[in-house]
Amino acid sequence: MKKHLMAFGAALLLSVGGLQARTFTWSASSDALSMDPYSTNNTFTNAFMGNIYEGLVRFNDKVQIEPALAESWSALSPTLWRFKLRRGVKFHNGEAMTADDVVFSWQRVMTPGSIAKMNLGDVKDVRKVDAFTVDVETRAPFPLLLNELLNLVIMSRSWCEKNNATQASDLKQKKENHANRSTNGTGPFMLKSRAVDVRTVLVANPDWWDKPGHNLSEVVFTPIQSDATRTSSLLSGALDASVSVPLQDTQRISSSGAFTVVQGPELRTIFLGMDQFRDELLYSGVKGRNPFKDLRVRKALYQAIDVEAIKRSVMRGQSWPAGMILSPLLNGAPRELNTRLLPFHAEAAKKLLAEAGYPEGFAVGMQCPNNRYVYDEQICLAIVSMLGRVGIRVTPQLEPMSKFHVRLNTMDVSLYMIGHAGLPMADAYAQLFDTLATRSDTQGGLNAGRYSNPALDALLPKIATELDSTRRSALIAEVVAIARNDFAYVPLHQQPVTWAARKGVDLRQGPDNQLRLWLVSVPG
């Protein structure tokens, strides 16, 4: 009897905060692009790395700001904020985290290969006050500083110096360093092993500063590009969860009796971009000029695409056709502008093309990922067919996100698919700044088509500094209206977040489509 009581007591010790600690296996359609948190602005990669590295603040599963490595903050002036760092925080190698690491991280994020710096353009400087206090200076009053600081994750100065990784890995130039495949964060999980595109294993950080909301000892992530293979792996019991569930499999998974499908609207909008910068497109039969510089051609594209047909035939009724590139669920988004500006009308599209000097249409290459967005390849192929009916002969260039990401960063595009969720800030400004601002080293990071409008550019700093929410919303609406009237992009739809897990597994899904492993629990 005594032996049984001892065993029961040991089980209780393992069950602190809930169920027994154990391995959690999960999958998605693509792998994280890098272990260097500054080398990419890919949402899935950022979400994955958020389980290893941390910033001064973080989002919870309701996409609300809460303290992380900073336990408190205050505004000393409209452009100067003071952050008190959490004491006792250790990096995974056991070293203490101090203000020196925060300042170093700011300096590292500003190095040439960094993509993250494009999302920190409103920060002017980060300075040490004492070992556990830093000041953050902004270029102008900036009410969304906390949201923007989600992009500044903290790395160890000594670890980076020791491993010759003081500069961000440059994926555009294919220049990697130690931080691209190894990690040393402060987060709830530590990297145990990594085989790119095959398997990444994390283990729980026993010295994490926060109280874990999970009961996991080990996490095994397996990227599986094939929808059919991913679903069969889930149903066979090889996986506990998938965060890339094909819409055609939701009924099958739900009816199995052993799994639960969790679905909700995502903040992400899918849209088409066009190279509006080059005098001649990289991938086109048109020589000596760029069709997409002509407003009539952009309108023709818009009217040639039937978004309702895409919803019905490709998305199985599980999408929300969009009239702007912002999700209406994003903070500050003008919901009244989320209506289609022009109707689907193939004959009107043909007429516009003829007026622009393309009565027989033209040929163009279209660049699309095939493992990033919900049914991305199928959507692109459907659009190829639709555009073909009005004379635009499209050659699809379909590739995995790892290659497509480099293509976007190097602006190696003509007509391309892109998605954006206003993350990591979860605000309309973040997406406008990232996709509509004239491209430079510090802005327009996902404006691969290099759309540019000086009037729109002039409004973005006003949005960034406007403290009155009503005036700020009006400015956002003005920017959205300019982009809509320019047909800067062709909005398609908001896609669903569709996850599935073994019954009893709590994933804590949020509209930002980010799996927070520190909140996941699995049954014993």
DRENNU-515375 format. One record per residue (C-alpha): x, y, z; residue number from 1. Coordinates in steps of 0.001 Angstrom, whole numbers. Example, Ala and Ser with C-alpha at 12.3 -4.5 7.8 and 13.67 -1.06 7.14 Angstrom:
BEGIN
[[12300,-4500,7800],1],
[[13670,-1060,7140],2],
END
This chain:
BEGIN
[[0,0,0],1],
[[2850,2340,885],2],
[[4467,1669,-2517],3],
[[1221,2595,-4293],4],
[[982,5831,-2297],5],
[[4567,6725,-3217],6],
[[3830,6110,-6894],7],
[[685,8256,-6651],8],
[[2688,11045,-5020],9],
[[5294,10900,-7780],10],
[[2527,11175,-10362],11],
[[1195,14266,-8607],12],
[[4640,15848,-8753],13],
[[4685,15285,-12507],14],
[[1205,16760,-12783],15],
[[1924,20205,-11354],16],
[[-449,22616,-13039],17],
[[-2442,19823,-14703],18],
[[-1569,16674,-16621],19],
[[1612,14623,-16761],20],
[[4456,16089,-18776],21],
[[4991,14303,-22093],22],
[[6008,14583,-25752],23],
[[3877,16633,-28134],24],
[[4138,15902,-31874],25],
[[2814,18323,-34461],26],
[[3081,19342,-38089],27],
[[2573,22178,-40547],28],
[[2872,22447,-44313],29],
[[6303,24093,-44228],30],
[[9332,24398,-42000],31],
[[10656,27452,-40191],32],
[[12945,29266,-42616],33],
[[15711,30006,-40126],34],
[[16593,29785,-36447],35],
[[17948,33334,-36628],36],
[[15005,35475,-35487],37],
[[16212,38537,-37410],38],
[[16708,36918,-40806],39],
[[13072,36659,-41901],40],
[[9658,38257,-41584],41],
[[7829,34995,-42336],42],
[[4854,34682,-39969],43],
[[5177,30946,-39377],44],
[[8899,31279,-38678],45],
[[8282,34166,-36280],46],
[[5623,32137,-34469],47],
[[7852,29070,-34212],48],
[[10789,31088,-32925],49],
[[8531,32778,-30363],50],
[[8714,29548,-28408],51],
[[12511,29808,-28176],52],
[[13272,33537,-28150],53],
[[11388,36305,-26359],54],
[[11027,40050,-26520],55],
[[10356,42711,-23935],56],
[[6633,42096,-24437],57],
[[4535,39356,-26070],58],
[[1023,38587,-27307],59],
[[-1175,36122,-25469],60],
[[-3553,33803,-27337],61],
[[-6139,36600,-27551],62],
[[-3519,38798,-29302],63],
[[-3237,41115,-26298],64],
[[44,42662,-25135],65],
[[1470,41344,-21864],66],
[[4860,41663,-20127],67],
[[7659,39293,-21072],68],
[[11346,40109,-20494],69],
[[10299,43593,-19382],70],
[[8148,43475,-16269],71],
[[7055,47114,-16501],72],
[[7408,50259,-18595],73],
[[6530,53941,-18570],74],
[[6650,56898,-20945],75],
[[9152,59548,-19835],76],
[[8168,61799,-22739],77],
[[6187,61421,-25983],78],
[[9281,59895,-27614],79],
[[11079,58191,-24716],80],
[[9978,55006,-22933],81],
[[11713,53315,-19996],82],
[[11590,49544,-19567],83],
[[12394,47710,-16335],84],
[[13826,44300,-17144],85],
[[12837,41136,-15370],86],
[[15562,39985,-12987],87],
[[16677,36377,-12806],88],
[[16077,35591,-16482],89],
[[18607,33174,-17958],90],
[[19478,32262,-21490],91],
[[19345,28580,-22342],92],
[[23099,28272,-21813],93],
[[22703,29496,-18230],94],
[[23947,33071,-18684],95],
[[21961,35900,-17110],96],
[[20041,38272,-19364],97],
[[20804,41976,-18754],98],
[[20425,45361,-20428],99],
[[23638,44726,-22363],100],
[[21879,41938,-24245],101],
[[18916,44181,-25069],102],
[[21171,46922,-26463],103],
[[23211,44357,-28380],104],
[[20041,42849,-29847],105],
[[18962,46277,-31073],106],
[[22362,46742,-32709],107],
[[22247,43272,-34272],108],
[[18743,43782,-35658],109],
[[20072,46832,-37516],110],
[[22808,44875,-39347],111],
[[22666,44539,-43169],112],
[[21181,41028,-43409],113],
[[18355,41692,-40996],114],
[[14791,41639,-42269],115],
[[13356,42372,-38799],116],
[[14675,45936,-38901],117],
[[12003,46820,-41436],118],
[[9438,46346,-38690],119],
[[11331,48549,-36218],120],
[[11572,51682,-38322],121],
[[9875,53875,-35715],122],
[[12538,53149,-33087],123],
[[15460,55565,-33097],124],
[[17648,54073,-30383],125],
[[17818,51655,-27453],126],
[[20097,52677,-24586],127],
[[21217,51093,-21324],128],
[[20363,52958,-18110],129],
[[21588,50310,-15692],130],
[[21913,46526,-15678],131],
[[18149,46018,-15641],132],
[[16801,49199,-17233],133],
[[16745,50348,-20849],134],
[[15362,53422,-22568],135],
[[13741,53168,-25994],136],
[[13624,56361,-28034],137],
[[11234,56704,-30955],138],
[[11629,59009,-33932],139],
[[8285,60648,-33145],140],
[[5409,60023,-30736],141],
[[4429,56422,-31469],142],
[[1429,54902,-29669],143],
[[2112,51397,-31017],144],
[[5634,51060,-29653],145],
[[4798,47980,-27560],146],
[[3381,46243,-30614],147],
[[6423,47161,-32682],148],
[[8798,45884,-30001],149],
[[7424,42388,-30602],150],
[[9963,42402,-33462],151],
[[12905,42943,-31114],152],
[[13595,39530,-29627],153],
[[16519,39354,-27249],154],
[[19691,37439,-28027],155],
[[22763,36850,-25900],156],
[[25601,39221,-26661],157],
[[28325,36885,-25392],158],
[[26893,33852,-27224],159],
[[26734,35732,-30524],160],
[[30251,37095,-30079],161],
[[31605,33662,-29164],162],
[[29997,32078,-32224],163],
[[30786,34850,-34712],164],
[[27086,35653,-35126],165],
[[26991,39341,-34230],166],
[[25310,40119,-37555],167],
[[21984,38732,-38728],168],
[[22051,35844,-41162],169],
[[21470,37198,-44642],170],
[[19150,34777,-46434],171],
[[18938,37061,-49465],172],
[[22678,36710,-50035],173],
[[22648,33097,-48786],174],
[[25033,34063,-46014],175],
[[24442,31963,-42923],176],
[[26096,31939,-39530],177],
[[25875,29944,-36310],178],
[[22556,31536,-35341],179],
[[20842,30238,-38461],180],
[[20848,26643,-37180],181],
[[21523,27002,-33450],182],
[[19710,28946,-30736],183],
[[20209,30427,-27295],184],
[[17043,32171,-26213],185],
[[15276,32773,-22921],186],
[[11965,31208,-23949],187],
[[9951,28254,-22676],188],
[[11585,25755,-25053],189],
[[15161,24977,-26070],190],
[[16387,23610,-29386],191],
[[17566,20006,-28999],192],
[[18074,19016,-32634],193],
[[17254,20279,-36102],194],
[[17167,18668,-39522],195],
[[15893,21316,-41954],196],
[[12615,20340,-43655],197],
[[12680,17009,-41793],198],
[[12412,17292,-38003],199],
[[13007,19808,-35236],200],
[[12992,18744,-31593],201],
[[12536,21126,-28670],202],
[[12706,20399,-24950],203],
[[11083,22336,-22134],204],
[[13265,24974,-20479],205],
[[13412,23982,-16785],206],
[[14654,27446,-15803],207],
[[12060,29505,-17657],208],
[[11148,32646,-15696],209],
[[7401,32257,-16286],210],
[[4994,29674,-14905],211],
[[4389,27186,-17729],212],
[[843,26793,-18947],213],
[[1929,23599,-20691],214],
[[2705,20066,-19517],215],
[[5211,19208,-22227],216],
[[8676,17779,-21729],217],
[[9519,17480,-25430],218],
[[8108,18853,-28678],219],
[[8689,17167,-32029],220],
[[7864,19216,-35117],221],
[[7695,17534,-38526],222],
[[6974,19681,-41592],223],
[[4888,17735,-44116],224],
[[4213,19502,-47394],225],
[[1722,16964,-48759],226],
[[-1828,17573,-47506],227],
[[-2750,13909,-47859],228],
[[338,12704,-46000],229],
[[-151,15237,-43224],230],
[[-3767,14210,-42659],231],
[[-2997,10494,-42777],232],
[[-152,11002,-40304],233],
[[-2567,12739,-37946],234],
[[-5284,10104,-38258],235],
[[-2775,7274,-37814],236],
[[-1726,8671,-34452],237],
[[1768,9662,-35591],238],
[[894,13282,-34765],239],
[[-916,14880,-31865],240],
[[-1852,17959,-33905],241],
[[-1640,19735,-37239],242],
[[-1885,23494,-37780],243],
[[-2220,23108,-41570],244],
[[-5423,21150,-42049],245],
[[-6731,20854,-45629],246],
[[-10300,22085,-45787],247],
[[-11389,18980,-47684],248],
[[-10302,16826,-44726],249],
[[-12077,18626,-41889],250],
[[-15194,16436,-42032],251],
[[-13145,13256,-42234],252],
[[-11040,14250,-39257],253],
[[-14026,15347,-37165],254],
[[-16013,12196,-37906],255],
[[-13138,9941,-36856],256],
[[-14200,10412,-33244],257],
[[-10614,10678,-32057],258],
[[-9792,14210,-33195],259],
[[-11202,17703,-32873],260],
[[-11060,20367,-35588],261],
[[-10655,23934,-34368],262],
[[-11452,26649,-36900],263],
[[-11819,30421,-36838],264],
[[-11179,33481,-39014],265],
[[-7567,34504,-39501],266],
[[-6220,38034,-39600],267],
[[-4533,37188,-42897],268],
[[-5693,38500,-46268],269],
[[-4484,36864,-49485],270],
[[-3902,39153,-52463],271],
[[-2009,39502,-55729],272],
[[883,41879,-56210],273],
[[2385,43201,-59435],274],
[[5794,44590,-60346],275],
[[4958,48260,-60885],276],
[[8580,49466,-60810],277],
[[10625,47945,-63628],278],
[[10343,49385,-67104],279],
[[10217,45815,-68403],280],
[[8935,42830,-66448],281],
[[11324,40011,-65614],282],
[[8843,37358,-66703],283],
[[6725,38545,-69627],284],
[[6270,38393,-73362],285],
[[5982,42199,-73438],286],
[[9289,43870,-74255],287],
[[10226,47487,-73687],288],
[[7392,48313,-71315],289],
[[5651,47117,-68179],290],
[[1901,46463,-68524],291],
[[1337,46728,-64772],292],
[[2340,50381,-64748],293],
[[-942,51037,-66555],294],
[[-3948,51482,-64239],295],
[[-6220,49975,-66902],296],
[[-4266,46718,-66875],297],
[[-4430,46505,-63081],298],
[[-8191,47106,-63257],299],
[[-8450,44387,-65900],300],
[[-6737,41904,-63603],301],
[[-9124,42854,-60828],302],
[[-12230,42347,-62971],303],
[[-10965,39136,-64554],304],
[[-10753,37307,-61218],305],
[[-13948,35826,-59771],306],
[[-13350,35753,-56007],307],
[[-16747,34173,-55364],308],
[[-15839,31278,-57648],309],
[[-12555,30856,-55748],310],
[[-14500,30767,-52493],311],
[[-16975,28245,-53857],312],
[[-14737,25938,-55880],313],
[[-11336,26179,-54216],314],
[[-11961,27251,-50625],315],
[[-15064,25050,-50168],316],
[[-17055,28024,-48971],317],
[[-14608,28692,-46128],318],
[[-13172,32090,-47019],319],
[[-14276,35721,-46872],320],
[[-13897,37634,-50186],321],
[[-12009,40866,-49602],322],
[[-12352,44402,-50863],323],
[[-9078,45598,-49314],324],
[[-5793,44020,-48296],325],
[[-6550,44509,-44585],326],
[[-8606,42053,-42600],327],
[[-11617,43866,-41114],328],
[[-10637,42202,-37817],329],
[[-7343,44108,-37626],330],
[[-7137,47007,-35210],331],
[[-7861,50241,-37101],332],
[[-9072,48594,-40312],333],
[[-11897,50497,-42094],334],
[[-14532,47779,-42346],335],
[[-16708,49925,-44599],336],
[[-14061,49649,-47337],337],
[[-14017,45861,-47337],338],
[[-16295,45652,-50381],339],
[[-15281,44903,-53943],340],
[[-14479,48104,-55823],341],
[[-15373,46602,-59221],342],
[[-17468,43515,-60042],343],
[[-16148,40416,-61748],344],
[[-16657,41092,-65461],345],
[[-14517,39309,-68045],346],
[[-15740,41407,-70978],347],
[[-14987,44652,-69123],348],
[[-11493,43287,-68437],349],
[[-10933,42568,-72131],350],
[[-12046,46076,-73028],351],
[[-9643,47615,-70514],352],
[[-6763,45552,-71903],353],
[[-7581,46701,-75424],354],
[[-7686,50343,-74304],355],
[[-4264,49884,-72712],356],
[[-2826,48589,-75988],357],
[[-3129,44836,-75379],358],
[[-6114,43768,-77533],359],
[[-4713,40230,-77707],360],
[[-3613,40234,-74079],361],
[[-48,39363,-73097],362],
[[2060,36643,-71474],363],
[[3394,36892,-67914],364],
[[4938,34640,-65281],365],
[[3116,34312,-61949],366],
[[5038,33462,-58789],367],
[[3206,31555,-56037],368],
[[4113,29555,-52952],369],
[[2739,26024,-52864],370],
[[2952,25298,-49140],371],
[[2345,28571,-47304],372],
[[-1289,29673,-47543],373],
[[-4518,27690,-47523],374],
[[-4805,26130,-51007],375],
[[-2245,28570,-52388],376],
[[-1325,26431,-55401],377],
[[-4960,25688,-56264],378],
[[-5869,29382,-55990],379],
[[-3029,30350,-58311],380],
[[-4016,27725,-60876],381],
[[-7630,28899,-60750],382],
[[-6445,32463,-61366],383],
[[-4291,31286,-64277],384],
[[-7449,29899,-65879],385],
[[-9492,33052,-65189],386],
[[-6851,35390,-66599],387],
[[-6468,33168,-69640],388],
[[-10096,33815,-70533],389],
[[-9378,37536,-70999],390],
[[-6141,37022,-72930],391],
[[-3558,37210,-70131],392],
[[-1516,34045,-70692],393],
[[37,33135,-67358],394],
[[2930,30753,-66765],395],
[[2697,29665,-63120],396],
[[5913,29409,-61130],397],
[[5028,27344,-58047],398],
[[7607,26743,-55342],399],
[[7978,26037,-51611],400],
[[7932,28969,-49223],401],
[[11656,28669,-48492],402],
[[12401,29632,-52108],403],
[[9456,31991,-52492],404],
[[10567,33939,-49400],405],
[[13946,34645,-51014],406],
[[12151,35643,-54218],407],
[[10061,38221,-52335],408],
[[13083,39641,-50529],409],
[[15017,40016,-53780],410],
[[11937,41368,-55637],411],
[[12298,38594,-58221],412],
[[8621,38827,-59209],413],
[[6260,40005,-61943],414],
[[2784,38874,-60818],415],
[[2716,37159,-57460],416],
[[598,35929,-54572],417],
[[1167,37334,-51090],418],
[[-587,37129,-47738],419],
[[-382,39412,-44734],420],
[[-1997,39374,-41305],421],
[[-792,42721,-39936],422],
[[1558,40794,-37700],423],
[[3404,40835,-35484],424],
[[1755,44127,-34462],425],
[[-1828,42934,-35216],426],
[[-2610,46452,-36393],427],
[[-3619,47953,-39744],428],
[[-593,50255,-39733],429],
[[1822,47325,-39650],430],
[[416,45882,-42843],431],
[[134,49200,-44650],432],
[[3713,50065,-43719],433],
[[4945,46648,-44841],434],
[[3092,46343,-48144],435],
[[2326,49869,-49399],436],
[[5183,52087,-48235],437],
[[7754,52839,-50932],438],
[[10360,50112,-50567],439],
[[13613,51006,-48791],440],
[[15970,49453,-46254],441],
[[13624,50409,-43420],442],
[[10101,50146,-44875],443],
[[8010,48313,-47440],444],
[[9557,44973,-46518],445],
[[6878,42962,-48345],446],
[[6292,45495,-51122],447],
[[8030,43205,-53602],448],
[[6265,44853,-56553],449],
[[7590,48242,-55398],450],
[[4291,50092,-55641],451],
[[4898,53746,-54744],452],
[[2586,56685,-54114],453],
[[4037,59845,-52475],454],
[[637,60931,-51141],455],
[[208,57592,-49418],456],
[[3774,57680,-48071],457],
[[3087,61088,-46531],458],
[[140,59705,-44573],459],
[[1924,56737,-42992],460],
[[4011,58766,-40478],461],
[[841,60582,-39458],462],
[[-825,57248,-38680],463],
[[2220,56178,-36717],464],
[[2188,59265,-34492],465],
[[-1538,60016,-34184],466],
[[-2698,59505,-30594],467],
[[-6385,60239,-31201],468],
[[-8040,56962,-32266],469],
[[-10756,58647,-34347],470],
[[-8295,60722,-36360],471],
[[-6003,57706,-36683],472],
[[-8830,55584,-38106],473],
[[-9644,58303,-40627],474],
[[-6016,58394,-41793],475],
[[-5940,54613,-42191],476],
[[-9134,54767,-44245],477],
[[-7553,57448,-46449],478],
[[-4520,55243,-47133],479],
[[-6704,52229,-47894],480],
[[-8821,54325,-50280],481],
[[-5715,55507,-52160],482],
[[-4445,51937,-52542],483],
[[-7864,50690,-53653],484],
[[-8256,53421,-56265],485],
[[-4726,52740,-57523],486],
[[-5483,49002,-57683],487],
[[-2116,48618,-56007],488],
[[-3024,44997,-55278],489],
[[-5847,42637,-56175],490],
[[-7387,41497,-52863],491],
[[-8762,37949,-52858],492],
[[-9985,36834,-49428],493],
[[-9370,36259,-45756],494],
[[-8514,32626,-45135],495],
[[-9558,30435,-42186],496],
[[-7347,29167,-39391],497],
[[-7943,25416,-39342],498],
[[-6182,23224,-36790],499],
[[-6854,19677,-35639],500],
[[-5705,17758,-32587],501],
[[-6186,14507,-30776],502],
[[-9085,14793,-28360],503],
[[-7989,16158,-25012],504],
[[-5185,18267,-26513],505],
[[-5637,21984,-25760],506],
[[-3992,24147,-28472],507],
[[-5326,27594,-27470],508],
[[-5875,28800,-31049],509],
[[-5765,32548,-31696],510],
[[-6684,34607,-34790],511],
[[-2998,35252,-35482],512],
[[-2548,31535,-36306],513],
[[402,31139,-33951],514],
[[861,27996,-31881],515],
[[2078,29037,-28432],516],
[[3637,25861,-27123],517],
[[3828,27251,-23601],518],
[[20,27073,-23467],519],
[[-399,23588,-24992],520],
[[-1439,20669,-22809],521],
[[-1853,17025,-23776],522],
[[-3697,14270,-21924],523],
[[-1876,11529,-20034],524],
END
